[in-house]
Amino acid sequence: MIELLSSHRLNSLRHVRESEIKMSLQQLYELWNRKTSSGLDKVSVEMKTWFKDVTLNLILRIIVGKRIPYSTERDDEAEKWKKSLDDIMEMSGKFVVSDALPFLRWLDIGGDEKSMRKIAKESDRVMEG
């Protein structure tokens, strides 16, 4: 874990961060260019979603070496990836009673164990595709 956050590791991945930001800004520019050339004066971008996509792609490029392309249209495969990774991130940050008190795991208080199994199965299916 220490190696993942070391300054050497962060410096060695600087090009990935810079490249991802550059590509994301280029995609925004292309979106703006398409919209303005078709006669629209303004283009709205939901910044929360944009930042989330940039962060997700950055994480994926560092870990897997691939990214999910930004799309203005609904892309089912990209949406499945995003949903799967959102679920994983949500569960990884969630407090689960059985983590603190392992002897209560069999009770599955809150249904977290069942939910984690379902998310793991769905994530495996999406990532295998």
SERO-4910 file (N, C-alpha, C, O; in steps of 0.05 Angstrom, whole numbers):
BEGIN
 pado doro    nc1    nc2    nc3   cac1   cac2   cac3    cc1    cc2    cc3    oc1    oc2    oc3
  Met    A     17    -24      0      0      0      0     18     25      0     11     45    -13
  Ile    A     39     25     15     57     48     16     68     54    -11     70     77    -19
  Glu    A     75     33    -26     87     37    -53     67     51    -72     75     66    -89
  Leu    A     41     45    -69     21     57    -86     20     87    -84     14    101   -103
  Leu    A     25     97    -60     23    126    -55     50    140    -51     51    163    -43
  Ser    A     71    126    -58     97    139    -55    101    161    -76     88    160    -97
  Ser    A    118    180    -70    122    202    -88    135    192   -114    129    202   -136
  His    A    151    171   -112    163    160   -137    142    148   -155    141    152   -179
  Arg    A    123    133   -143    102    121   -158     84    142   -171     76    140   -194
  Leu    A     77    162   -155     60    184   -165     74    199   -188     61    206   -207
  Asn    A    100    204   -185    115    217   -206    116    200   -232    115    210   -254
  Ser    A    119    174   -228    121    156   -251     95    154   -266     94    147   -290
  Leu    A     73    161   -253     46    160   -266     36    187   -274     13    190   -282
  Arg    A     53    207   -272     46    234   -279     36    237   -308     16    250   -314
  His    A     50    223   -326     42    224   -354     14    213   -359      0    223   -376
  Val    A      6    194   -342    -21    182   -345    -42    203   -337    -62    207   -350
  Arg    A    -37    217   -315    -55    238   -305    -57    260   -325    -79    269   -332
  Glu    A    -35    269   -335    -35    291   -355    -49    283   -381    -64    298   -392
  Ser    A    -43    259   -390    -56    249   -414    -86    247   -411   -101    254   -429
  Glu    A    -95    237   -388   -124    233   -384   -138    260   -383   -160    263   -394
  Ile    A   -126    280   -369   -138    306   -368   -139    318   -397   -159    330   -405
  Lys    A   -117    315   -412   -116    326   -439   -137    313   -457   -151    327   -471
  Met    A   -140    287   -455   -160    273   -471   -189    281   -464   -206    285   -481
  Ser    A   -194    284   -438   -220    292   -429   -227    320   -437   -250    326   -445
  Leu    A   -208    338   -436   -213    366   -445   -217    366   -476   -233    382   -486
  Gln    A   -202    350   -490   -205    348   -519   -233    338   -526   -245    348   -545
  Gln    A   -243    318   -511   -270    308   -516   -291    330   -511   -310    332   -526
  Leu    A   -287    346   -490   -305    368   -485   -304    388   -508   -325    398   -516
  Tyr    A   -280    394   -517   -277    413   -539   -292    403   -564   -305    418   -578
  Glu    A   -288    377   -570   -301    365   -594   -331    366   -591   -346    371   -610
  Leu    A   -341    361   -567   -370    363   -562   -380    391   -567   -400    395   -581
  Trp    A   -366    411   -556   -372    439   -560   -372    446   -590   -389    460   -600
  Asn    A   -351    437   -603   -347    444   -632   -370    432   -649   -380    446   -667
  Arg    A   -378    407   -643   -400    395   -658   -426    410   -653   -441    416   -672
  Lys    A   -431    418   -628   -456    431   -621   -457    459   -633   -478    468   -644
  Thr    A   -435    474   -631   -435    502   -642   -436    502   -672   -447    521   -684
  Ser    A   -424    482   -685   -425    482   -714   -453    474   -724   -459    479   -748
  Ser    A   -469    462   -708   -496    456   -716   -516    478   -708   -540    474   -710
  Gly    A   -505    501   -699   -522    524   -694   -529    530   -665   -543    550   -660
  Leu    A   -520    514   -647   -526    519   -618   -505    539   -607   -481    537   -613
  Asp    A   -514    557   -591   -496    576   -578   -483    566   -553   -460    572   -547
  Lys    A   -498    549   -539   -488    540   -513   -488    509   -512   -504    496   -525
  Val    A   -470    499   -496   -469    470   -492   -468    466   -462   -451    477   -448
  Ser    A   -486    449   -452   -486    444   -423   -472    418   -417   -477    398   -431
  Val    A   -456    418   -397   -442    394   -389   -446    391   -359   -441    410   -343
  Glu    A   -454    368   -350   -458    363   -322   -430    358   -310   -419    336   -314
  Met    A   -419    377   -296   -391    376   -287   -387    353   -267   -365    341   -266
  Lys    A   -407    347   -251   -404    325   -231   -399    299   -246   -381    284   -238
  Thr    A   -414    295   -267   -410    270   -283   -383    271   -297   -370    250   -299
  Trp    A   -376    294   -308   -351    297   -322   -327    290   -304   -309    275   -311
  Phe    A   -327    302   -280   -305    297   -261   -305    268   -252   -283    256   -249
  Lys    A   -328    257   -249   -330    228   -241   -318    211   -263   -303    192   -258
  Asp    A   -325    217   -289   -314    202   -311   -284    204   -313   -270    185   -319
  Val    A   -274    229   -309   -245    233   -311   -231    217   -289   -211    204   -294
  Thr    A   -241    218   -265   -229    203   -242   -231    173   -247   -211    159   -243
  Leu    A   -253    164   -257   -257    135   -262   -237    126   -284   -224    105   -281
  Asn    A   -235    142   -305   -216    134   -327   -187    135   -317   -171    119   -326
  Leu    A   -181    154   -300   -154    155   -290   -147    130   -273   -126    118   -277
  Ile    A   -166    122   -256   -162     98   -240   -159     74   -258   -142     57   -254
  Leu    A   -177     72   -278   -176     49   -296   -150     48   -312   -139     26   -316
  Arg    A   -141     71   -321   -116     71   -337    -92     63   -320    -74     50   -330
  Ile    A    -92     71   -295    -70     63   -277    -71     33   -270    -51     20   -270
  Ile    A    -95     23   -265    -97     -5   -256    -99    -24   -280    -85    -44   -280
  Val    A   -116    -19   -299   -121    -37   -321   -107    -30   -347   -101    -47   -363
  Gly    A   -102     -4   -350    -89      5   -375   -108     12   -397   -100     18   -419
  Lys    A   -134     14   -390   -155     21   -410   -172     43   -398   -171     48   -374
  Arg    A   -188     55   -415   -206     76   -406   -234     72   -418   -236     57   -438
  Ile    A   -254     84   -407   -281     84   -418   -284    110   -433   -282    131   -421
  Pro    A   -288    109   -459   -290    134   -474   -314    151   -465   -336    140   -460
  Tyr    A   -311    177   -464   -332    195   -457   -352    195   -481   -344    198   -504
  Ser    A   -377    192   -475   -397    191   -496   -421    208   -489   -431    207   -466
  Thr    A   -431    223   -508   -455    239   -503   -480    222   -507   -500    227   -494
  Glu    A   -477    201   -523   -499    183   -526   -497    161   -505   -476    157   -493
  Arg    A   -519    147   -501   -520    126   -481   -506    102   -493   -515     90   -513
  Asp    A   -484     94   -480   -469     70   -488   -472     49   -467   -463     52   -445
  Asp    A   -486     27   -474   -493      7   -454   -469     -5   -441   -469    -10   -417
  Glu    A   -448    -11   -457   -424    -24   -445   -410     -5   -426   -402    -14   -404
  Ala    A   -407     20   -434   -395     39   -416   -411     43   -391   -400     46   -369
  Glu    A   -438     44   -394   -455     47   -370   -453     23   -351   -454     27   -327
  Lys    A   -450     -1   -362   -447    -25   -345   -420    -23   -329   -420    -29   -305
  Trp    A   -399    -14   -343   -373    -10   -329   -376     10   -307   -367      5   -284
  Lys    A   -388     33   -313   -391     54   -293   -407     45   -270   -400     50   -247
  Lys    A   -429     31   -275   -447     22   -254   -432      2   -236   -434      3   -212
  Ser    A   -418    -17   -249   -403    -37   -234   -382    -24   -216   -380    -31   -193
  Leu    A   -367     -5   -227   -346      8   -211   -358     26   -189   -346     28   -168
  Asp    A   -380     38   -195   -394     55   -175   -402     37   -151   -398     44   -128
  Asp    A   -413     14   -158   -422     -5   -136   -398    -14   -120   -400    -16    -95
  Ile    A   -376    -21   -133   -352    -30   -119   -342     -8   -100   -336    -13    -77
  Met    A   -340     17   -111   -330     39    -94   -349     45    -71   -340     50    -49
  Glu    A   -375     43    -76   -394     48    -54   -391     28    -32   -390     35     -8
  Met    A   -389      2    -39   -386    -19    -19   -359    -18     -5   -357    -26     18
  Ser    A   -338    -10    -19   -312    -10     -7   -309     12     14   -293      9     32
  Gly    A   -326     32     12   -325     54     32   -346     52     54   -348     68     72
  Lys    A   -362     31     52   -385     28     70   -376     14     96   -361     -5     95
  Phe    A   -387     24    119   -382     10    144   -400    -14    146   -424    -12    143
  Val    A   -388    -37    150   -403    -62    152   -398    -73    180   -375    -76    189
  Val    A   -420    -79    194   -418    -88    222   -400   -112    225   -384   -114    244
  Ser    A   -401   -131    206   -385   -155    208   -355   -150    204   -339   -168    211
  Asp    A   -348   -127    194   -319   -120    192   -308   -115    220   -286   -122    226
  Ala    A   -324   -102    236   -316    -95    264   -321   -119    282   -305   -124    301
  Leu    A   -342   -134    278   -349   -156    295   -353   -181    277   -376   -187    271
  Pro    A   -332   -195    270   -334   -217    251   -353   -239    259   -364   -253    242
  Phe    A   -357   -243    285   -375   -265    293   -404   -259    286   -421   -277    288
  Leu    A   -410   -235    277   -438   -228    269   -442   -231    239   -463   -224    228
  Arg    A   -421   -240    225   -423   -242    196   -446   -259    187   -459   -253    167
  Trp    A   -452   -281    201   -474   -299    193   -501   -285    194   -520   -295    180
  Leu    A   -504   -264    209   -530   -250    210   -534   -232    186   -557   -227    179
  Asp    A   -513   -224    173   -514   -207    149   -532   -183    154   -552   -178    140
  Ile    A   -525   -168    175   -541   -145    183   -540   -124    161   -518   -116    152
  Gly    A   -563   -116    152   -565    -96    130   -563   -108    102   -565    -94     82
  Gly    A   -558   -134    100   -556   -148     74   -531   -141     58   -531   -145     34
  Asp    A   -511   -132     73   -486   -124     59   -471   -147     46   -460   -145     24
  Glu    A   -470   -170     60   -456   -193     49   -469   -203     23   -456   -208      3
  Lys    A   -496   -204     23   -510   -212     -1   -506   -192    -24   -501   -200    -47
  Ser    A   -507   -167    -17   -502   -146    -37   -474   -147    -48   -470   -144    -72
  Met    A   -454   -152    -31   -426   -154    -41   -423   -178    -60   -409   -176    -80
  Arg    A   -436   -201    -54   -434   -224    -71   -446   -217    -99   -435   -224   -120
  Lys    A   -469   -204    -98   -483   -197   -123   -466   -177   -139   -463   -180   -164
  Ile    A   -454   -157   -126   -437   -138   -140   -412   -152   -151   -404   -146   -174
  Ala    A   -400   -170   -136   -377   -185   -146   -383   -201   -170   -368   -202   -190
  Lys    A   -406   -214   -170   -414   -231   -193   -419   -214   -217   -411   -220   -239
  Glu    A   -433   -191   -213   -439   -173   -236   -413   -160   -247   -410   -158   -271
  Ser    A   -396   -153   -229   -370   -140   -237   -353   -160   -253   -341   -153   -272
  Asp    A   -352   -185   -244   -338   -205   -259   -349   -209   -287   -334   -211   -306
  Arg    A   -375   -209   -289   -389   -213   -314   -382   -190   -333   -376   -194   -357
  Val    A   -383   -165   -323   -377   -141   -339   -348   -141   -348   -342   -135   -371
  Met    A   -330   -147   -329   -301   -145   -335   -292   -168   -353   -273   -165   -368
  Glu    A   -305   -191   -352   -298   -213   -370   -306   -206   -399   -293   -214   -418
  Gly    A   -328   -190   -402   -337   -182   -428   -318   -163   -440   -323   -153   -463
***
